[in-house]
């Protein structure tokens, strides 16, 4: 069984009003990349991965005039992918949805949101992800309301081999200080955004604990927009969102992702990366570890094998020139896959 997570930059911009691919020479929303080039590159990447299911981060828009599921299924049909079906949960207003594109022969997913519904006043604990969490962000004895701009997708999965587990697809809010005009505003906005992101991580961790209490095999995957050592705010707050969500290695309830663990253990050594961004002011690329597939021990015990499809770091991707170019053209993130043995519970 192969499960992937893939953040596709501006996937939505490749589809017309009928949720069909433009696939023309018009410019995509990627810099200096046409819609036809990005579309072809994505088709090549999805076919090369040949995953049984792909958690698509920044999936096409869902709204009055758009359907995320229809767009993804049209994309799969265009490239004759075996992942012919798509499923999503709660939509959002960012044009960046979270959805699963999957092979119906290999697995059956069901939208399975957990937690109590919270009204406008929010709720403590771990309410449903499309509502609001009430939490004190700055230790001032006053509770704040935190929401997900992109509510995580919760799915109950049953594989063809009879393995049942839960999956959470997540895309946490970026910490970028948008709108800041002065250095003081950059710092102030950055701290506030960091607090909100850490609160979202706490919310996710509480949901994970709910599943662990039920002894449910669990996989959390997606773009957490954060990682150990990624920015200066980590020193201020002590831990990254990734560390909160994953838990402490060796402690009960800890999830596992080898790339995240490697990054946590490094000092000055090189860490794995899953994304590559052009920094215009500095005229260079920034690489970062942002995309993860975290699992409980019962999934890891099924011979779990992780792979980052990095065009420059993965030898097979590097040696395949066409795939290497496609990975660079398709998105500023690269897919992460997890292979594990299918079969009944306990196998």
TAGIRA-V953956 format. One record per residue. RES is the residue in one small letter. OMEGA is omega in whole degrees, -180 to 180 (none if undefined). Layout:
[[RES,OMEGA] [RES,OMEGA]]
This chain:
[[x,178] [x,177] [x,-178] [x,166] [x,-174] [x,174] [x,-178] [x,-176] [x,177] [x,176] [x,-176] [x,-176] [x,-180] [x,-175] [x,179] [x,-177] [x,178] [x,-180] [x,175] [x,-180] [x,172] [x,178] [x,-178] [x,-176] [x,175] [x,-178] [x,172] [x,176] [x,171] [x,-177] [x,173] [x,178] [x,178] [x,178] [x,180] [x,-179] [x,179] [x,180] [x,180] [x,180] [x,179] [x,178] [x,-180] [x,-180] [x,-180] [x,-180] [x,179] [x,178] [x,-179] [x,-178] [x,175] [x,177] [x,179] [x,172] [x,-176] [x,176] [x,-170] [x,177] [x,-179] [x,-172] [x,172] [x,180] [x,-178] [x,-176] [x,-179] [x,177] [x,178] [x,-178] [x,-180] [x,-179] [x,-179] [x,180] [x,174] [x,178] [x,180] [x,179] [x,-179] [x,-177] [x,176] [x,178] [x,177] [x,173] [x,-170] [x,-176] [x,178] [x,178] [x,176] [x,179] [x,-179] [x,179] [x,177] [x,-175] [x,-178] [x,-173] [x,178] [x,-176] [x,173] [x,-177] [x,177] [x,173] [x,-168] [x,176] [x,-176] [x,176] [x,-173] [x,-179] [x,179] [x,178] [x,176] [x,177] [x,-172] [x,-180] [x,179] [x,179] [x,-180] [x,175] [x,179] [x,178] [x,-178] [x,-178] [x,180] [x,-180] [x,176] [x,178] [x,-179] [x,-179] [x,179] [x,-171] [x,178] [x,177] [x,-175] [x,176] [x,176] [x,-175] [x,177] [x,-176] [x,-172] [x,175] [x,178] [x,180] [x,177] [x,-178] [x,177] [x,176] [x,179] [x,177] [x,172] [x,173] [x,177] [x,-176] [x,179] [x,-180] [x,180] [x,-177] [x,168] [x,-174] [x,168] [x,-177] [x,178] [x,-180] [x,176] [x,178] [x,180] [x,177] [x,177] [x,-178] [x,175] [x,175] [x,-173] [x,174] [x,-177] [x,-177] [x,178] [x,179] [x,-177] [x,-177] [x,-179] [x,177] [x,-180] [x,-177] [x,179] [x,179] [x,179] [x,178] [x,177] [x,179] [x,-178] [x,179] [x,-179] [x,179] [x,-180] [x,179] [x,178] [x,179] [x,180] [x,-179] [x,178] [x,177] [x,176] [x,178] [x,176] [x,179] [x,177] [x,-179] [x,178] [x,177] [x,177] [x,180] [x,176] [x,179] [x,-180] [x,178] [x,178] [x,-178] [x,-180] [x,172] [x,-172] [x,175] [x,175] [x,-176] [x,179] [x,-177] [x,-180] [x,177] [x,-176] [x,176] [x,-179] [x,178] [x,-174] [x,-179] [x,-175] [x,-178] [x,179] [x,179] [x,-180] [x,-175] [x,173] [x,-178] [x,174] [x,176] [x,-179] [x,180] [x,178] [x,-178] [x,-174] [x,-177] [x,-177] [x,-180] [x,-180] [x,179] [x,178] [x,178] [x,-180] [x,172] [x,-177] [x,169] [x,-173] [x,-179] [x,177] [x,180] [x,179] [x,179] [x,180] [x,-176] [x,-174] [x,172] [x,176] [x,-178] [x,-180] [x,178] [x,176] [x,177] [x,-179] [x,-178] [x,-176] [x,-176] [x,176] [x,177] [x,-172] [x,-176] [x,-176] [x,179] [x,179] [x,176] [x,172] [x,176] [x,-176] [x,174] [x,-176] [x,-171] [x,-171] [x,167] [x,-177] [x,-175] [x,173] [x,-176] [x,-178] [x,174] [x,178] [x,-178] [x,180] [x,179] [x,-175] [x,180] [x,-177] [x,176] [x,171] [x,-178] [x,-178] [x,-174] [x,-177] [x,-174] [x,-180] [x,-175] [x,-179] [x,178] [x,-179] [x,-176] [x,178] [x,-172] [x,-178] [x,179] [x,179] [x,180] [x,180] [x,180] [x,179] [x,-177] [x,-171] [x,-174] [x,175] [x,172] [x,177] [x,-177] [x,170] [x,180] [x,174] [x,174] [x,176] [x,-178] [x,177] [x,178] [x,-179] [x,178] [x,178] [x,-180] [x,none]]
